[in-house]
Amino acid sequence: MNGVEVLDVAPDSAAETAGLHIGHVITVVGGRHIRSTEDLADVLAQNGPGTRINVAYLFKTNLGWMPSQTVVVLTNR
């Protein structure tokens, strides 16, 4: 599986507000496929605080991995 697994979500963070949880696997951010933490860092560095960015991710259910998406509003934390 390609993507970056969410290992931690800080309280009151942009990720928490957007509904991301530990164990989710981020696959696309802002239209760019994410295959490594470097890919994710590059996309986030190109967008400043206040930017709304679409995030696609996978989450595990009893039926297997399911896709979902959310919008994250970046902050400067």
Backbone torsions as a table, in degrees:
resi	resn	phi	psi	omega
1	MET	NA	134.4	176.4
2	ASN	-93.9	146.3	177.9
3	GLY	138.6	-176.3	-179.9
4	VAL	-124.7	122.5	-179.1
5	GLU	-77.3	136.7	175.5
6	VAL	-77.7	117.6	-178.7
7	LEU	-99.4	-21.0	-179.2
8	ASP	-156.9	147.7	175.2
9	VAL	-131.9	115.6	-178.7
10	ALA	-70.9	142.4	176.2
11	PRO	-59.1	141.1	178.4
12	ASP	60.2	23.5	179.0
13	SER	-88.9	169.1	176.3
14	ALA	-60.8	-38.7	179.3
15	ALA	-63.8	-44.8	179.4
16	GLU	-64.0	-44.6	179.3
17	THR	-59.5	-35.5	-179.2
18	ALA	-80.1	-8.7	177.7
19	GLY	92.2	13.9	176.2
20	LEU	-77.3	144.0	-177.2
21	HIS	-132.4	160.6	174.3
22	ILE	-55.6	134.0	179.6
23	GLY	98.6	-20.2	174.1
24	HIS	-64.8	149.6	179.0
25	VAL	-117.7	111.8	-179.2
26	ILE	-76.3	126.4	-175.7
27	THR	-115.0	-30.1	-179.1
28	VAL	-143.1	134.3	175.2
29	VAL	-132.7	122.8	178.5
30	GLY	58.1	33.6	179.2
31	GLY	84.2	-2.5	-179.0
32	ARG	-104.9	129.6	178.6
33	HIS	-67.7	134.7	-177.2
34	ILE	-106.6	119.4	-179.8
35	ARG	-118.8	-10.2	-177.7
36	SER	-154.4	167.4	176.4
37	THR	-64.7	-29.6	177.8
38	GLU	-65.5	-42.1	176.4
39	ASP	-58.3	-46.1	-179.0
40	LEU	-63.3	-46.0	179.6
41	ALA	-61.0	-40.4	179.3
42	ASP	-61.1	-46.5	-179.2
43	VAL	-64.2	-44.9	-178.2
44	LEU	-66.2	-36.7	179.8
45	ALA	-66.7	-26.0	-179.3
46	GLN	-81.3	-6.3	-177.4
47	ASN	-127.1	129.7	-176.4
48	GLY	-90.3	175.1	177.4
49	PRO	-54.4	140.8	-179.9
50	GLY	91.6	-12.1	178.8
51	THR	-71.5	133.0	173.4
52	ARG	-93.2	125.9	-175.3
53	ILE	-134.7	133.9	178.9
54	ASN	-76.7	136.1	179.6
55	VAL	-128.1	123.5	173.4
56	ALA	-101.7	141.6	-178.2
57	TYR	-150.2	166.6	175.7
58	LEU	-113.7	146.3	173.5
59	PHE	-136.9	147.9	-173.9
60	LYS	-88.9	133.7	176.0
61	THR	-128.1	-179.4	176.1
62	ASN	-63.4	-21.5	-179.6
63	LEU	-93.3	-1.4	-177.7
64	GLY	114.3	-161.8	-178.4
65	TRP	-79.6	130.4	-179.5
66	MET	-119.2	141.7	178.5
67	PRO	-85.7	151.1	174.0
68	SER	-155.0	174.6	176.6
69	GLN	-150.5	160.7	179.5
70	THR	-151.7	172.6	174.7
71	VAL	-115.2	128.7	179.1
72	VAL	-109.8	132.5	172.4
73	VAL	-100.0	111.7	-175.4
74	LEU	-65.9	144.4	176.0
75	THR	-122.6	176.2	-179.1
76	ASN	-100.3	23.9	178.0
77	ARG	-77.5	NA	NA
